[in-house]
C-alpha cells in the first residue's frame, strides 16, 4: 500500500500526532514520554511562537494505520537573523520503512518550497527550547526530559535521503562528588572578594513580579546569541516559557549570580529528573500521573539531576562564576541524594562549556545531530 500524508486539522488528529511516539517506542526503556498537555500547548495555535513561525503538522498512513509524523516549521526570526531560507522538520517519528520517511520529508520540502525556502534542516523545533537534534549515539541511555529519543535506523534513513551533518551536540553524565571539592570553594570566594559577585536564590514571586524572569532570559539571549541557529526570544514567548517552567521547577536547584549592580551575571537552572515518573504515567498527568511526578521531584528523588540551562554573561567569562554556582548547588545535590547530573545538549564546538565539567568525573553518553539538505 502507498503512503498517504494527511495534515493535522482537528483535535482528534492532533491527539494522534502527540501520542504516536508512545506507541512506536512502547517497551523501549530509554524512551521518555513527553508531558501531553505541554506538547498540546506547544503545537497549538495559541503558542506565542506562531507570531513569527509558520507551521503544518502531518501524519503518515499506510494500510489505514498511522506510521509516522512530522512538523514542517519556518522560523522567520531565525531565517532573517542567520540570513538563510530554511524550512525545519521537527517532531519526526516513523516506522522502519523508507517509503514512510521519504514521504514525510517530501511533504516538508513541499511546504518549504511553497514558502520560498531553499534548504531543509532538522530535527529542530520552533525555538531552541523545543526538543531538537537526532540521536546518533547513545541509544541505550535514558533520554532526558526536554530532548529527543529515536531509533538507530533514523540516521540510516536520513543519510539515504541525501542529508548531511550540519552540527553535532553531545551530552554528558557528570558524577556528583561525595563532598564539595576545596578548589571550588576557594575559587568561589575569590569571585566574591575580587568581583563583588553574590549568589542569589529566587522565589516564584520574584520571577513573576520583580523582573527576574526578564533578567534570566535577557542573559540567555545574550549568552546564547552566537550559538547555532539561535532565536532571540520575544517577550510573549518568554512569558509562556516562564509559565511552563514555573509550574514544576523547584527553585531550590536554581542559582543566579548577581554583580554589584544587581544584574544577573550567570545562572544555572537545574531540576530533579522526572524521567522514570513520566515512563510510569506515560506523560499523562491525570488521573494519577501527577502523583508520580510530585513524588519524584520532592519526596523520593531519582538518581539524576538535569542541568537544563547554564549561562554566563559574555563579559564575565573566565572569572570563575561557575565555581560560585557549584559552591551553592553541589551541597544541595549531595543532601538530595543525587548521584549524577545530566547535561543538556552542548555543541561539540562549545569547548568553553565542556571545560566547566573538567573538575568532575564525567563521561559522554549521547550524541545528537542536525541534518541538512538543499531543496
C-alpha positions, 0 to 999 in steps of 0.5 A: 500500500502507498503512503498517504500524508494527511495534515493535522486539522482537528483535535482528534488528529492532533491527539494522534500526532502527540501520542504516536511516539508512545506507541512506536517506542512502547517497551523501549526503556530509554524512551521518555514520554513527553508531558501531553498537555505541554506538547498540546500547548506547544503545537497549538495555535495559541503558542506565542511562537506562531507570531513569527513561525509558520507551521503544518503538522502531518501524519503518515498512513499506510494500510489505514494505520498511522506510521509516522509524523512530522512538523514542517516549521519556518522560523522567520526570526531565525531565517532573517537573523542567520540570513538563510531560507530554511524550512525545519522538520521537527517532531519526526517519528516513523516506522522502519520503512523508507517509503514512510520517511521519504514521504514525510520529508517530501511533504516538508520540502513541499511546504518549504518550497511553497514558502520560498525556502531553499534548504531543509534542516532538522530535527529542530523545533520552533525555538531552541527550547523545543526538543531538537537534534537526532540521536546518533549515539547513545541509544541505550541511555535514558533520554532526558526530559526536554530532548529527543529519543529515536531509533538507530535506523533514523540516521540510516534513513536520513543519510539515504535521503541525501542529508548531511551533518550540519552540527553535532551536540553531545551530552554528558553524565557528570558524577556528583562528588561525595563532598564539595571539592576545596578548589571550588570553594576557594575559587568561589570566594575569590569571585566574591572578594575580587568581583563583588559577585553574590549568589542569589536564590529566587522565589516564584514571586520574584520571577513573576513580579520583580523582573527576574524572569526578564533578567534570566532570559535577557542573559540567555539571549545574550549568552546564547546569541552566537550559538547555532541557529539561535532565536532571540526570544520575544517577550510573549514567548518568554512569558509562556516559557516562564509559565511552563517552567514555573509550574514544576521547577523547584527553585531550590536547584536554581542559582543566579549570580548577581554583580554589584549592580544587581544584574544577573551575571550567570545562572544555572537552572537545574531540576530533579529528573522526572524521567522514570515518573513520566515512563510510569504515567506515560506523560499523562498527568491525570488521573494519577500521573501527577502523583508520580511526578510530585513524588519524584521531584520532592519526596523520593528523588531519582538518581539524576539531576538535569542541568537544563540551562547554564549561562554566563554573561559574555563579559564575565567569562573566565572569572570563575562564576561557575565555581560560585554556582557549584559552591551553592548547588553541589551541597544541595545535590549531595543532601538530595541524594543525587548521584549524577547530573545530566547535561543538556545538549552542548555543541561539540564546538562549545569547548568553553562549556565542556571545560566547566565539567573538567573538575568532575568525573564525567563521561559522554553518553549521547550524541545528537545531530542536525541534518541538512539538505538543499531543496 
